[in-house]
């Protein structure tokens, strides 16, 4: 069992920042709506190139699993729980009930979780069966921006999606409100919705869905 240098709070903040950036950007690029989503406390991310992952932010534990379909580990199937061999039983149960349900595949006619990397957390500390470099190489690279410091991540999102200064100001405003009151519903005003700077009906519909998944509603 290896201890990873990441911690739960910073990872959650990074995933929340990524989700807000995604919700803004998908208004302009609705074809990428599938790349990030939340289902309750499960954060799902994929890159449209064969890699996907899910992080379960349970109140007591953190569980993350990834599958890279381009990875040689896919052809060398092993029970997904092997990646949690030294984890507490509660983590294994949570992985089985939640995280791994988003990573199911048909293996020899049987639907089972197929993963190529995983980690888990107890408290703020995070662990894996492998060194962090192996976790990243085998799927964890999906979290490159989610594990950056916030200002660096914002700069990366801005450059990658060519976000305007208006959109970045909106991103920062929503992000700070969200982390200050994680469980409070945020309502975006008509002026803030305008700051998304999109008139694409399909994109705006996807944007609204993405915001609602993280308990951010639009003023009617």
N, C-alpha and C positions, 0 to 999 in steps of 0.2 A: 504494500500500500504506500502510495506516494502523496505527499502534501503538495498542493498546487498553490502558487503565489496569489491567485485571484481570491476575492472574498465575495460573499453573497450580496452585500449591500451595493457594492460598486457594480457588480454584474447586473443586478436588478435595474439600477439606474441607467446602465449602458443599454440594456434591452428596452427600457422605457423611452430613452432618447431615440433609439433606432425606430421604435414603433411610431413615435410622433413624426419623425422625419418621413417615414414611409407613408403615413396617413396624409401628409401634405403633398408628397411627390406623386402618389398614386392618382391624385386628381389630374395630373398631367400625363401619367403613364399607366393607365388602367390595366394594360396587359401584364403588369408586374404585381397585380393585387395579391396573387397567391404566395408571394415570396415571404411575407410576414403576416402573422395573425396571432390572436389570443383566443383561447377557449378556457374561460375561467382563469385558473392560475397556471395554465400551460401556455408557454410561449413557443410558437412554431416558426421556424425560419428555414428557407431553402434558397438555392442560387440558380435554379432553372438549368443547371448543368449536371444534375445527377446527385447532388448532396443535399440532405435535409437533416434537421435536428429538432429536438424538443427539450425545453427546460421546464421542469415543474417547480414552481416556487410555492411549495407547501409552507404552512406557518412554522412547522418544526424542522423540515428537511428540504434539501435541494437535490433534485435528481436531473441529470442531463444525459441524453443519448443522441448519437448521430449515425447516419449511414451514408457512405460515399459509394454510389453504385459503380464508380470507376476504379474502386479500390480492390486489390487482390484478396482482401479479407472476405469479400462478398462470396467468392467462389469456394472459400474454405470455411463453410458455415460452422458456427459453434453457438451453443445456448447463450442468449443475450445476458443472462444472469451471471455468466462467467466474468463479465466486465464489472460486476459488483460483488465479487467473491468475498472480499474482506469488509464489505459495508454492513452496517447494522441490519437486522432483520426488518426493521420498520422501513428502511430505505428500499430494500428488495421488494417489499410488499407494495410500496408506493410506485416503484418503477413498473411493476407488473400491472397494477391497477390503472395507472395514469400514463406515464411517460412512454412506455413501450407500445401503448395502444396506437400511437401515431406513426409507428415504424414497422407495421406488419407487412409481411410478404408471403407469397405462396412458395413453400419449400416442399417439393415432392408431394404435392397435393394437400399439404397441411399449412394452415395459416398461422405463422409464428412471427415474433419480433426478429428482425434482422438488423444488426447494428455493427459498426466498425470502430466505435470509440464511445467512451462514457466517463462521467465523473459524478460525484455526489458531495453533498455538504451537510454538516451538522453544526448548528450555530453559524458563525461567520466563516468557519474554516472549510476548505474544499479539498477533496481527496480523489485519487484515481488509482486503478491497478497499475497504471503506466506512468512514465515520465510525461510531463506536460508537452514536450516536443512530439511525442507519439500521438497524444490526444489531438493535437492541432493537425498533424499530418493526416490523420485518418478521419477527419471530419470536423474537428473543433475549429478549423480555420474559418468557419462560418461566423464565428464570434470575434473576428479581428477588430471590428470597430466597437462592438459592444464591450470590449475589455480595455479600450483606450481610455485615457483621461478625457473628461467631458469636452474641454475646449478643443482638443485635437480631433476628437470624433466629429464635433460640429463642423470643423474646417473640412474634414474628409467628406461629410455628407454634402456640404455646400459645393465642393469642387466636383464630386462625382455626378450629382444630379443638376448641376448648374443652377442651384437655388439662388434667388435674389436676396438682397439685404432685407427686404420686407419679409420674405418667407423665413429667413433666419431669425429675425426679431420675433416672429410669431412662434417659431420652434422654441426659442429660449424662454419666452413668456409662459407657454403652456408647460414646458418641462419643469420650470421652477415651481409652478403652482402644483403640478402633479406630485413632485417629490416632497413638497411641504405638507400636503394633505393627501396621502396615497389612496385613502378610502372615501374621499369626498368626490361626488360627481361635479365635474367642471362643465360649465355651459359656455360655448363660444358665441360671442355676439355676432350680429350681422356684419359689423366692421371687421371682426377677426376672420370671419369666413371669406370676406373680400380679400384679405391678406394672403389667402391661398393662391390668388391670382389665376384662377382657372374658370373657363366658361364651358368646359367639356362636361356635358350632362352625365355621361357614363363614368368619367373620372371622378366627378363630384359625388356620385352615388357610392362609388367604391371608397372614396375618402371618408364619407360619413360612416360607412360600415366599420372601417378601420378605427376611427375615433371611438365609436360606440363600444368596440371590443375592450377598450381601456377606460371605459366609464367617462368618456368625454362626449357630451351631447351638443347639438347645434340648436341655437335659438330659433324658434319657429316664427 
